Amino acid sequence: MDVPTRLAAYFDGADTRPITEDAARDEGRRLLTGALRVQGEGELGVDAEALALAALLFWCRWIESPNDHDDPDCQTAYRLYKVLLAVDPDAEVPPQLAGPLSDPANDEQLPELLHNESRDLIDDSLRQFDDIAVDLGIVLGRCAVALTPSGTPDHAEFSCNLGAGVFARYRHHSDEKDLDEAVALFRSAAGSGFGQPAEQARYWANLGVALHTRFQRGAQAADLAESVHAHRRALRHLPQESRYRSQYAAVLHTRFETGGRPRDLDRAIAHAQDSEAMGKTNLALMLRHRFEQRGSIDDLQLSVTLLQEILACTGPGEPDGARRMSALASSLNMRFTALADLADLDAAVDLHRSAVRTARGSDPQRLAYLSNLGHALHDRYDERGDYADLSEAIAAYDEAGRPDDPVRAGNQANVLAARFEHLDDIADLDRALQAYLAALAALAALPRTHIHRGSHLSNLGGIWFERFQRTQDPADLAESITSHRAAVRCTPPGHLDRSRRQVNLAMAVDSRHQLTGEPADLDEAIDLHRNAYRGAPPARRQHHGSGLAIALHLRFHLRGREADLAECIRLLREAVDCRPDHPDRPRRRTLLASALVTRHSETSDPAALTEAVALMRDAVAATPPRHVERIGRQTMLGSTLTKTGEPALVAEAVEVLRAVADLPDVSSPRSHRLRTLGDALHDWWELTGATPDLVAAIDAYRRAIAATGTTDPDQALNEYDLATVLAALADATGRPEHRREAVAVYRDAAHHPTAAVSIRIHAAGEWAAQALVLDEPGSAAEAFTVAVDLLPQLAWTGLDRRDQEKALTSWNTLASDAAAAALSAQSPDQAVELGERGRSLMWEQQLRLHREAHHLAARHPRLAARLDRARQRLLASGR
C-alpha cells in the first residue's frame, strides 16, 4: 500500500493502522528517498508533491500516538515541512506547526535540517540496522554535504555523518564502493582540522576504523599504516578515551598478525581497555593469540572467561552474537588442545554450529564460521573417530565454497585428506590438492612476516606429503620438506603449533631417509620428534611420543642401539594408555606390538611375543572393515602369529595373509603383504617339511619383487628373502640350479643402491656363503669384497665411537673370511688388501675426519675455528 492510499484510508475511516504500522513508516521513507536528490553544482532537486505526502504521513503518525516533541515522527514531520517551505513558501502545513515553522528562533538552515534527519536515521541504524532508514539517511546526508561549502566546520561534520552511513551499509552488504566512499569522506573530515578535540578525535578514529576494515579486505600495507597513524592522531586529542584505545589496539593486533612483532601484540593488549562487548571480544582474541605464540595458559583462560561473560550478556538477535559465539568456540577448541578436556571440544562444536545458524545470510564472516566449524569437527573426529563428524566437517567446507583465505583453504585440504585416509578415495586427494592450490594462491598475497604464514606453509607441506605418499615422486617429497622446514623456522618457541610442525617435518625427513637410506636424515628426524615430544601440549604428547617411537624403532633395526628400542617401547606404552575409545588407540597398539616383536627377536622373551599377538588381535578387532589401515593391521597380525612358531598360529597366519595379499590397498603396499606371506609360508615349511609350501613361498617372494619398483629400498629385502628360500630349496632337493639362482639374487640385493646398508651387507655375506657351497671361491671373494666395501657405511662417521664399534661387532671375522676366500681363489694380493682394509677401518674413519677438517679450514677458516673450539670443550668435558 503506497503513501497516498494509506492517507486516503486513514482520512476516510476510523482505522489508524494504515498510517501507524511500521510498514507505513517504511513506505514514507521510500517515498522520501526518491523525492530528494543532488543535481547540478550543489543544488537540491525536490519532488514537492512527494515531500508533502511524506511530511503529512509522519505528522499524522505523531498525532495518533502523541508523545513529546522529541518523538522521531514529530521531528521528521517538522524537518520535512521546513524543507518543503524552503522550496515552496506557499505549501500547506498543519496549523499546529505553522507557528514553530515561522518562528525566527527556529532558524535552522536547509543543509542542517537535512543533516539532522540523516544523523538520526544513521544513528538508529547503527544500533539496529535498517536498510530503508540507512538508504534514506545516506540520500539526505549527500544533500546536506552538497549544499554546504567545503572548508567549513559543517562540511567536515556532515561528511563524517555521511561516511558513518555509507560505512554501516558496507558492513551489512559488503559493497567495496561503499567502503571506498566512507574512507574518502572520513579522510576529508579528519584532514579539515575543524572541530573541538572530541570532534577531531572522532573524525580520525572513524578514518582509522574504515582503513583497518579495508586493509582486512584488500591487504594493502598503505591502508594499515595510515590506519595506525589515524588512531594515534585520535588518541592525541582524547588519550584516555577507552573506545579509541580499543580501536587502536585492534589495529596493532592486525599489524602483529601481519608483521609478527611481539611488541605490537603486547601494546595491543595494554591498550584494549574498552568495557563494551566488542572491545572485550577483541581483547579475548588478542589474549588467545598471545597464548598461541607463547604458551601462557593464563592468557587462554582469561580469553575464555571474557568471552563467556560477553556471551552471557548477549541477547537473541544481537548483530555481533554470531561472532562472539565463534570466538568463544575457537578459544575452547584451543584450550582442548592445551589441556585435553573433551568437554571443551564438544562445547566448541556446539557453539560453532550456533554461530553458523545465527549469522545473517549477508554476514561476510559466515564463511569463516563454517570453516571454523569444519576445523572443530575435524579435531573431534581425530579424537573420537566418529565418521559423522568428518562428514559434517566436509559439508561445512562445501557450504563455505572455494575459500580465498589460506587458513580456510588449508583446513579444507586437511579434512579432505583425512577422509582420503579413512575411505581411500582418490577423488578426496584430488579435491585436497585443489584446495591446496587455492591456499597457495592466497599465501602468495601475504607478507612473509604474517603470523599465519607458518600454518599456511604447514598445510602446504602436508598436502605435498599426501601427494608423495600416493605418487612416491621424490620431487613431491622435496616440496613437502621445503614447506615444512619453512613452517618450523617461522614458528617461535612456545608456540602452540610448533611441536606439530616439527613432527610434520620429521615425518617428511624420515620418508626421505627411507627413500635414499641417508643416515643423517634419520638422526634429524629423531631429533625433531624428540623436540616435539618434549614441547608438546598434553593433548598431543602421546601422539608425538608415538611418532618418536617409530623413528627410534627404525634406527634400532639399522644400528642395533638397545637404548633406542627400550625408549621406543616406553613411549609406546605411554601412548596406548589413552581412552579406550580413542581413534588412534589401534594404531598405537600396532606400533607397540611391532616393537615387542623386535624385542622378542633380540631376547627370545616369549612374554613379549604373547603380548604382541594380543595387541594385534585387539587392534584388528577395533578397526572398521572399510578403514584404510585394516589390511595393514591384518598383515601385521599375520606376521606376528608367524613368529610364535606354534603350528596352529602359523597356520592361522598363512590364512590371514593369503586373504589380504592381493587386495587393492595403497596404505599397505602389496609387495609388503606378499613378502609377509612368503615369510609365513617359509616358516610353515619349516614346520611341515612339505616342498609345495616352500615353492609357494618362492612364488610369493617373486610376486613381491614384481610389485616393487626397482629403486624402492624394500626391493633388496624382497630379493634377500627370495634368495634365502631358494637356498633352502636347494638344500631340500639337492638341485644346484636353485643355489645358483640364490647367488644371483643375493648379488642383486647386495648391489641395491638405496637399500639399508645392514641388508646389503647381510646379502653379500650370504652370497659368499652360498658361493663357497658351490665351490666358487672367485664369486665368494667378490661377495666378501662388496661386504668389506660396505663396512665404512655401516660404521659411518656420523656415529659416535661406541656405536661404530657395536655396528662392526657382528662382522669382526669378515676381513679374515674375505682374505681366506681370496686365497682360495688364488689371489694373495687381494687377500692382503682385504685383510688390511678390515683391520684399519676405524683408523681410516678418524683420518677421514681430519682430512675433512683440513678442507674446511682451507675454505671456511672462521667456521673451522668454531668447530675446533667446540671439539676442545667436548674433550675437556670427558665426553
N, C-alpha and C positions, 0 to 999 in steps of 0.2 A: 504494500500500500504506500503510494508516494505521499509527499507532504500536503499538496492541495487536497487530496482525497481525505487524508486524516483530519485536516482542519475543517473540511466540509462536514464530515461525520460528527465531529465534536460540536460544531455550532448548530447542527440540525437535531441533535438529540441530547439525552441526559447522560449518555455513556462517556466517561472521560478516558477510557482505556486507549482509544486511538492516538491520544497525544501523551499519555503518561507512561506507557510501557517503554521498555528500553529500546525496542525496535524503532519507536518514533524518534528518539534521540539520535539513533544511528542514521536514520533517513535524513534528518535535519543536517547532520554533519556531512553526509554525502552530497547533499544539495549545495552546501557552502563550499565544499572542495572544488566544485565546478563553477561557482559563482564569482570567485576571486582569482585574479591572475596578474602576473607582472607582464607588462607589454612596453615595447619601445625602450627609451632611455629612462628607466626608473619611474615609469608611470604605472598607475594601478588601473587594471581593467575590471569593471564590476558589472555583473548582471543584476540590475537593481530589483527587478521583479523577484528573482530567486532569493536575493538577500532579504527582501521584505518578508517573503513567506517563511524563511528560516527564522528571522527575528521574531515573528509573530508566534511561531510554534514554541520557541523557548520561553517567550513571555507567558503564553497560556499554560505551559507546564509548571511554571512557578506559581501562577495564580491558583492552580488546582492543588498544590501542596506547598503553601506559602511557609517559608522559613524566614530567616532574616535576609537582609540584602546581600549578604556574602554568599548566599546559595549559588552554586555554579550556574544553574539555569537563569537566575536573575542577572548575574554578572554577564553571562553570554548575551542575553537579550539586550541589556543596556549597551554593551560594546557594539553589537551589530546595528542597533538603531543609530548610534553615534556615527558609525561608518556610513550608514545609509544617508543620514542628513548631510554628511560631508560631500557626498556626490549628488544628492538631490534634496536641496533645502526644503522643498515643498512636500516631501514624503510624509504620509500619515503615520503618527506614532500614538501609542496608548496614552490616554490622558494622564494616567498616574506617572508616566515617565516624562511628560512634557516639561515639567519644572526642572528636575535634575538634569535633563539633557540641555536645557538652555541656561543653566546656572554658570556664570563666568568662573566660579571656583573649580568647576569640573572642566579644566582646560586641557585635558589630555589631547595630544596631537594624534593624527591618524596612525603614524608608524608605531607609536607607543601603545595605542589601543590594540592594534594587530599583534604586537609583540606580547602584550599581557595575556591575550586569549591563547596565543600559541604556547606561551610558557606554561599556562595552567594545563593545557591538553597534554603537553610533553611530560610535565612532572607527574601527572596522573598515570601516564603510560609507563613511566619508569617504575612505578610501584606495581601496576598490573597492566601488562601490555595489551593495547587495543589497537588493531590495525587501522580502523576508521579514524580514531582520535589522533593517532600519530601522523597519519597522512594529512589530515586537516591542519594539525599543528605545524607540519613542515610547509604547507602551502601558505599559511598565514605568516610563518617566520620568514619565508622567502620574500613575501611582500614587504614585511617590516624592514628587512635588510636593504631591499632595493630602493625603498623610499627614504633611507637615511644616508646622509653624506658620509663617505669614507673618511677616516682620520678623525673620528669623533668618539667620545666615550660610549654613546648609544650604539654606534655601529659595532664596536667591539662586543658589547653586551648582547646585542641582538644576534651577532654572528655566533657567539658561544652557545646561545639558546638553540639556534637552528642546527648547529653542529650536534648538540645533545640529541635532538630529534632524529636526525639522519643516522647518528651512531646507534641509537636504540633500534631503529628499523634494520640496520645492518646486523645487529646481534640477533635479531629474530629471523631474518631472511637470508643473511649471508651474501648479499649483493655487493661485490667489490666496489662498484661505483659509489655506493653509499659510504663505504669506508674511506675511500679516497677523498670524497667531498667533505666528510667530517674532519679529516686531518687538515685539509686546506682551511676550513672555517676556524678550527681551533688555533691553527698556526697564525691566522690573521688576527684573532683576538689577542693571543699571547704576545705577538710582536708589536701590537699597537702601543704598549706601555701605559695605557689608561687604566684607571680604577684604583681603588684602595688596596692595601695589601691582601685583604681577603679575596677581592675580585681577581687580582693578578695571580694569586696562588691557584684559584680555581681554574683560570684560563690555562696556566702552564700544566696543571695536573691533568686536565682533560686532554690536552695535546699529548702528554706522556702516555696516558692510557690508550688513546687511539693508535699512536705509533707502535706501542707494545703489541697491541692486537694485530696490527698489520705485519709486524715482524713475525709473529707466530704463524701467520698465514703464508707469508712470502719469503721469510728468512733472509731479508735484505739487511746486511750489517748496518747500513746507514740509519735505518729506522730504529734499530736497537740503541745505537749510540745517541741519536737525537732524543729518544725516549728517556734515557738516563739523564741527559742534560736538562730536559724539560722538568723532570721530577725534582732535580736538585734546585732548579730555579723556584719551583713551587715551595720547597722547604725553606728557601732563604726568606720568603715572605711570611710563612707561618711554620716555623721549625717544630713546634710542638703539636701540630695537628695530627692526631693518630691515623686518621683516614689517609692522609697524604703519605705519611711514613709507611703505612702498609702497602700503598700502591708502589712506592719506591722500592720496598722490599721485594715485591713481585717481579719488578724489572731486574733487580740484582740477581734474583733467583734464576731468571731466564738467562742472564749473562753467565751465571755459573754453569748452567746446563750447556751453554754454547762453548764457553771458554775453559771450563774445568778448573777455575781458580778457587781454591778453598776459601780464600778471604771473602769473595763475593757471597758465598753461602753463609758464612758466619755473620757478615754485615746484614744480610737479608733477614736472618733470624733476629738479630738485635733490633732491627727497625720494625719488625712485624708486631706492632702493639695494638692494632685495631681490635676493639672488643666486639665489633659486628661479626655476623656469621661468616661472611665472605672472607674477611681478613683472617679470622681464626682458621678457616679452612685452608687458606694459603699457608699459614704458619705450620699447620699439621703436615702439609705436603713437603714443606722445606725440612722439617724435622725427619720425615721419613727418608728423604734424600740423604740427609747427613748420616743417618743410621746406615743406609746402604753403602755410603762411601767409607765410613769409619768404624761401624760395628758397635756403637754405644747403644745398648738396649734401652737405656733411659730415654733417649730421643724417640725411639719407636713406641715405647709405652706411652709417652706424653702425646705423641701423634694420635694414637688410638683413643686415648682419653678425650682429647679435644674434639675429635670427630664424633665420638659417641655423644658428647654433650650437645654439640651443634645439631646432630640429627634428632635428638630427643626434643629439641625446641622447634623443629621444622614441621610446619603444618601441611596437610594434604593440598596438593596443587601448587605448592610454592615453586617459583621458577627454577631455583637453584637446588631443588631437592634431589634430582637425579645425580647431579654432580657430587653432592655430599655423600650419597649412598655409595657411589662408585669409589670415591676417595677412601671412605672407611673400609670398604671391601678390599681395596688394594693394600691398605695398611695391615689388615688382618691376615691377608694372604702372605704378606712379608713376615708377619710375626709367626705364622705357622712354619715358614722356612727357618726362622731363627730358633724357635722353641719346640717345634714338632708337636703342637697340640692340634689334633684333628678337628676339635670344635671350632677353632679359628677358621680352618679351611671351609668347613660346612657353612659357617656364618658368612664367609666371603662370597661363596657361590650364591646363597640366598639373596644377599644384598645386591650383587651384580645383576641377578635376574630382576629384582625390583627396580633397579636403575634403568634397565632396558625398557621395562613396562611403563615406567613413569615418564620417561623422556618424551618430549613432543616430537612428532614426526619431522619437524623442521629444525630440530636441535642439531647443530653441526657436530656436537660431541657424541651423538647417539652411536655413530660408528665406532668411536673409541670405547664406549660402554660395552658394545657387542664383542669387541676384540678382548677387552678385559675379562668378560665372562668366559670367553673361549679359553683364555690363559688359565683362569682358576679351575675350570673343569678339567683341563689337561693335567694340571698339578694333582687334582683329586684322582684322576684316572691312574696317574703314576703311583699314587699311594694305595688305592683300593683295587685297581684293575677292573673296574666296572665299565664294560664296553658302552653302556648307555651314556656315561659321562663323555667318553670320547666322541660318540656320535653327536651329542648335543653341542660339544665344542666345535666340531666341524660345521654344524648347521649355523652356529653363531657367526663363524667366519664367513660362511657363504652369504648370509644375510648382509653382513657388513660390506660385501663386494670386494673388488680388487683394491687393495689398500695402496695409498700413496705415501703412507708413513712407514719408515723402515722397521720400526719396532713391531707394528702390527703385521707387516709383511713377513718378518722373520718368525713371529709367533705362529702365524698361519702355516708357514712351511714346516715348523716343528710338529704341529698337531697332525698334519698330513703324513709326515714321516712316521709318526707314532702309529697311525692306522696302517701304514705300509708294513711296519714291523709286526702288527697284530694279524693282518689278513694276507700279507704278501701279494698285494695287488699293485702291479707296476704302474697303473694309472695314478695311484696316490703319489708315487715318487715323481712322476711326470708333473703332476699339479704342484707338488712341493717345489720342484725346480722352477716352475713358472712364478710361484710366489717369491722364490729367491731372486729371480730376475727383477721383480718389482722392488724388492728390498735393495738390490744392488743399485738400481736407478735412483732410488730415494737416498741411499747412502752417499752417492756421488755429490749430492747437493749440500751435504752437511760439512761444516768446518772440521778440520782434523782434531780440534780440541774439544769437540762436543762430548758431554759426559755419557751420552748413549752410544757413542761410537763403538765402545767395547762390546756392547750387547749386539750391535749390528754385525760387527766382524765375527763374533762368536757364532751367531746364527748362520752367517755366510759359510764359515768353516764347517759347520755341522752338515749343511746341505752338500757341500763338496765331498765330505766324508761318506755320507749316504750314497752319493753317486759312485764314489770309488768302490764301495763295498759291492755295488752291483756290477760295475764295469771292470774293476781291477786295473784301471788305467792309471799308471804312475803319475801322469800329469794332473789327474783329479786329486790324488793324494798330496801332491806338491802344493796345489792351490789351497787345500784344506790346512796344511801345516802353516803356510804363509799367513792365512787369515787368523788361525787360532793363536799363532805366536804374536801377531799384532794386537789381538784382543787382550792377551795377558799383559803385554807391555803397557797398554794404556789403562790397566785396571790397578789402582793403588792398593798397597797392603791394607788389610782391614775391610776392604770392600766385600759386601755380602756374596757377590758372584765370583770373586777371584778364585776360590777353590774349584768351582765348577769349570771355569775356563782353563785352569791348569789341567784338570782331568781331561777335558776335550783335546787339549794339545798333547797330553801324554798318550792318549789312545791313538792319535794320528801318527805320532813319532814311533810308537810301538808297532803300528802297522807297517811303517817304513822298514823297521828292523826285520819284521817277518818277511818283507818283500826282498830285502837286499842282504840280510844277515849281518849288517854293520853293528858290532858290539856296542859302540858308543851310543847308538840310538836307544838301545835297551836301558843302558845306565841313565841316560837323560830322562827316559820315560819313568823310571822308578823314582828318580829324584823329584820329578813333577808330581807324581802320585803321592809321594810321602809328604811333600809340602802342602798339597791339597788336603790330605787327611788331617794333618796337624792343625790347619787353619779353618777346617770346615765347621759350619754351624751344626747344632745337634741333629737337625732333620736330615742332613746329608752325610754325616760322619760314617755311618755304617756302609752307605753306598760307595763312598770314596775309599773306605777301607777294603771293600771287595775288589775295587779296581787295582789298588796297590798289591793285593794278594795275587791277582792274576799275573801281574808282571814279575813278582818275586818267584812265583811257581815256574814261570818260563825260564828265568835266569838260573834257577836251581837245575833244571833239566840241562841247560847248556854248560854250566860251570861247576855244578855239584856242591855249591856252598850250603852247608847244613843249616846255617843261621837263616838263610832265605826261606827254606822250607818250614822251619819252625815258626818264623814270623808270619808266613803265609797262612798256616793253619790257625794260629792265634787270631789273626784278623778275621778269618772266615767264621770262626766260632763266635766272635763278637757280632759279625754281620747276620748270622742266622738267628741270633737271639732278638728277633723282632716279632711284631704281632703275627698271630697265626694266619690272619687273612691278608697279610702284606703281599702285594702282587709280585714283588721281587724275591720272595722267600724261596720259590722253587729254583730260581737261578742260583741263588746263594748256596742252597743245599747241594746243587750240582757241582758248584765250584769246590765246596768243602769235600765232597765225595772224591773228586779228582785228586785233590791234594792228599787225601788219606790213602788213595790207591798208590800214589807216588811213595808215601811213607812206607807202605807195605812192601813195595818193591825194593826199598832200601834196607828195611829192618826185618822183613818177613814176619811182622807182627800180625797175627790173624785177627785180632780185635779191630785193627784199622780197616781191614777189608770187609769185615762183617758190618761195621758201621757204615762204610761206603755203600754197600748194597742196600741197606735200609734207607739211607738218604736218597739214593737214586729211585727206589720204588716210590717213596713219598713224593719226590719231585715230578715224576711222570704222572702219578695219580692226580696231582694238583694242577696239571697243565691241560687246558681245554683241547679237544680234538683238533680244532682248526688253528690253534695257536702256532705262530711261526716257529717257535722253539721246540715244539713237541717232538718232531722227528729227531732233532739233535739230541734231546734228552733220552729218547728211546735208544739211540745209538750208544750213548754213554752208559745206559743201563746194561746193554748187551756186552759192552767192553768190560764193565766191572764184574758182571757174572762170569765172564770167561776167565778172569784172573783168579777166581776161587779154586779152580782145578777140580771142583766137585762135579762128577759126571752129570747129575741131574741139572745143576745150574749151568754148566757149559752147554748142554743140550738145549736148555731154555734160551741161552744167549744166541745160539745159532738160529733158532726160530724167530726170535725178536729181530735179529739183524737181517735175516732174509726178507722179513716183512717190509722193512723200510729201505732196503738197499737201492731199489730202483725208483723210489717215489720222487716226483719233482719237488724240489725244495732248495731255495737259494741260501737259506740261512745255515744249512748243514750240507756242505758240498758232497756231491755224490761220490767223488773219489775217496773222501774220508770214510763214508759209510761202507764202501766196497772194501777198503783196506781193513776196516774193523771186522767185517765179515770174514775176510781172509784170515785174520788173526784167530778168530773163534774156530774156524774150520781146521786151522793148523793145530790148535790145542785139542780139538775134538779127535783129530787123527792120532795125536799122541796118546789119547786115552783108548781109542778103538783099534789102532793099527791098520785100519781099512784104507787101502790105497785110493779108492774113489774119493774119500774125504780130502786127501792131500791134493788130488787132481782138482777138486772143487775149489780148494784154497788157491791153487795156482791160477785158476780161471778168474777168481775174484780179484786177485792182485793184478792180473793182466788188464782187466776191465778198469781197475782203478788208475792204472798208468794211462790207458787210452782216454780217460775222462779228465786228465790233469794236463795243464799247459806245460810246454817244455821248459819254461823259465820259472815255473812255480817251485818254491823251495821244498814243498812236500813231495815233489817227484822223486827226489833221492831216497826218501823214506819208503815210498812205494817200491822203488827198484830194490832197495836193500831187503825188504820183506819178501819180494818175489824170488830174489837170488837165494835167500835162506831156505825157502821151501823147495826150490829146485835142487839145492844141495841135499836136502833131506830125502827127496825122491830118488836122487842118485844113490844115496846110501841104502834106501829100501829096495831098489830094483837092480842095483849093480850096473846101471847103464851110464857110461861116461858122458854121453852127449848132454845129459841133464846137468852134469857138473860143469861141462864146458860153457853151457849157456849161463850157468850161475856165475862163472868167472866173468863173462862178458857183461852181465847185468851189474855185478859188483863194480866193474871198471867204470861203467856209465855213472853209477851213483857217486863214486869217489871223485869223478871229474866234474860233478854238477856245481856250477859257479855260485849259485845263490843259496845252496843248502847250508844248514848249520855245520860248522867245522867238525863237531863231535860225530855227526852221522857220516860225513865224508871219510874221516879217519878210521872209523869202525868198518866202513865198507872196504877201504883199502886193506885193512888187516885181514878181513875175511877173504878178500880176493887173493891175498898172498897165501893164506892157509889152504884154500881150495886148489890153487895152482901147484902147491907142493904135493898135495894128494895126487894130482895128475902128473907128477914128476916133471914139472915145467919150471925149473929154477929161474930161468930168464924172466918169465912172467911174474914170478914171485918177487924177484929183485926189483922189477919195475913197480910193483904194488908197494913194496916197502919204501921205495924212493918217494912215491907220492905221499905216503904216510909221514915220512920224515919231513918232507917239504911243508906239510900242514901243521907241524908242531909249533912253529912260531905264531901261527894264527890262533892255535888253541891256548897258548900262554902269551897272549898279546900284551904289549907294553902298557896298555890301559889298566891291567890288573895289578894289584899290589903283589909284593914278592910272595907272600904266603899263598895267595890264590894261584899264582903262576906255578908254584911248586906242587900244589894239590892237583892242578889240571894235568900235570905231567906224571903224577904218581902211577896212574894206570898204564902208562906207556914207558916205564923205566927200562924195559928189556927191548924196546923197539929198535934202538940203534944196533944192539948186538944181533938181534934176529935179522935185521936188514943186511948187516955185514956178512952173516953166515950164508944168507941166500945168495948174495953177490959172489961169495967164494964158490958156492956150488955151481954158479953159472959161469965159473972161470973168469971172474972179473975182480982180481985182487985190488986194483986201484980204486974201483968203485966201492969195494968193501971198506977200505981205509977211509975214504971220503965220508961214507955214510956214518961210520963209527965216530969220526971226529965231529961231524955236524950234530949228531945227537948229544954227544958229551959236552959240547961247548955252547949249547943253546942259551943257557941263562946268561953266560958272559956276553954272548952276541947281542942279547936284548939290552944289556947295560951299555955296551959300546954304541949301539944304535941311538940310544937316548943321548949320549954325549955328542954324537955326530949331529943329531937334530938340534941340540942346544947350540952347537957351534954355528950351524947355518942360521939359526935365529939371531944370534949375536951379530952376525955379519949383516943381516938385512934390517933388523929392528933392535938396535942396541939398548934403548931405554926399556923396551918390553922384556928383553933378556935379563937386564939388571933386576927388574922387579921379580922375575921368576927365580933368579938366583937368591934374592933376599928371602923369598918365601921358602926356598929349599933349606936355607940356613936355619930359619926359625923352626921348621919341621925337624931338622936334625937335632937342634938344641932341645926340643921337647921330648926327644926319645921315641917318637912315633916311627 
